[in-house]
Amino acid sequence: MTMEYLIKRTDGDWFDLHYDQFPEALHPKSLPSDRIEGWGDYRIRVHGTEVSFSYEDPGIHVVFEGKGISREVADRIVDEIAAKVTAVTGQSASVLPL
């Protein structure tokens, strides 16, 4: 099962999120996660599910691949990461399910 989201900046065009800030910003707070290799700009594994982050024109495209996480947990993870992106950059974010 694949679930997709967009984390979009609400007070400008692009997040000022640099690659060296990805480890701080792109991991959920409430669940353990590990950095893994793969496609996308950054990739983690949470409860056996791979999560990719791709920085694209409209925002940060987030893709969950696997069956280890429910929609409700994926929603919570993306909300947590959007809050961390805001904390790291000081820029407002919203989450759009795709």
C-alpha positions as CSV (number, residue, x, y, z in Angstrom):
1,M,0.0,0.0,0.0
2,T,1.3,3.5,-0.9
3,M,0.2,6.7,0.9
4,E,1.3,10.1,-0.4
5,Y,1.3,13.6,1.1
6,L,2.6,17.0,0.3
7,I,4.1,19.3,3.0
8,K,3.6,22.7,1.6
9,R,5.0,26.0,2.9
10,T,2.1,28.4,3.6
11,D,4.1,31.7,4.0
12,G,6.3,31.6,0.9
13,D,7.4,29.3,-2.0
14,W,10.2,27.1,-0.8
15,F,11.3,25.9,2.7
16,D,14.8,27.1,3.7
17,L,15.5,23.5,4.6
18,H,19.1,22.4,3.8
19,Y,20.3,18.8,3.4
20,D,22.3,19.0,6.6
21,Q,19.0,19.7,8.5
22,F,17.2,16.7,7.1
23,P,18.1,14.3,10.0
24,E,16.7,16.8,12.5
25,A,13.5,17.7,10.5
26,L,12.6,14.5,8.6
27,H,12.2,12.0,11.4
28,P,9.0,11.6,13.5
29,K,9.1,12.5,17.1
30,S,6.8,9.8,18.5
31,L,8.2,6.7,16.7
32,P,11.7,5.3,16.2
33,S,13.0,5.6,12.6
34,D,16.2,4.9,10.8
35,R,17.8,6.6,7.8
36,I,18.0,4.2,4.8
37,E,19.3,4.4,1.3
38,G,16.9,4.7,-1.7
39,W,15.2,7.0,-4.1
40,G,14.2,10.5,-3.1
41,D,16.2,13.2,-1.4
42,Y,15.9,11.5,2.0
43,R,14.5,8.2,3.1
44,I,13.7,6.6,6.5
45,R,12.1,3.3,7.8
46,V,9.4,3.4,10.4
47,H,7.9,0.2,11.7
48,G,9.0,-1.7,8.5
49,T,7.6,1.0,6.2
50,E,9.8,3.0,3.9
51,V,9.2,6.7,3.8
52,S,10.7,8.9,1.1
53,F,11.0,12.6,1.0
54,S,11.4,14.4,-2.3
55,Y,11.8,18.2,-2.5
56,E,9.7,19.3,-5.4
57,D,8.2,22.6,-6.7
58,P,5.1,22.5,-4.7
59,G,6.7,21.3,-1.5
60,I,8.1,18.2,0.2
61,H,6.5,15.1,-1.4
62,V,6.2,12.3,1.2
63,V,5.6,8.7,0.2
64,F,4.9,5.7,2.5
65,E,5.6,2.3,0.9
66,G,4.6,-0.8,2.7
67,K,1.9,-2.3,5.0
68,G,3.4,-1.6,8.4
69,I,1.7,1.7,9.1
70,S,-2.0,2.6,9.0
71,R,-3.4,5.8,7.4
72,E,-3.9,7.2,10.9
73,V,-0.3,6.6,11.9
74,A,1.0,8.0,8.6
75,D,-1.2,11.1,9.1
76,R,0.4,11.6,12.6
77,I,3.9,11.1,11.3
78,V,3.5,13.6,8.5
79,D,1.9,16.1,10.9
80,E,4.9,15.7,13.3
81,I,7.4,16.1,10.5
82,A,5.6,19.2,9.2
83,A,5.8,20.7,12.7
84,K,9.5,19.8,12.9
85,V,10.1,21.4,9.5
86,T,8.4,24.6,10.8
87,A,10.5,24.4,14.0
88,V,13.8,24.0,12.0
89,T,13.0,26.6,9.4
90,G,10.7,29.1,11.2
91,Q,8.4,28.8,8.1
92,S,4.7,27.7,8.3
93,A,3.7,24.4,6.8
94,S,0.5,22.6,6.0
95,V,-0.1,18.9,5.0
96,L,-2.1,17.8,2.0
97,P,-3.0,14.2,1.5
98,L,-2.6,13.2,-2.1
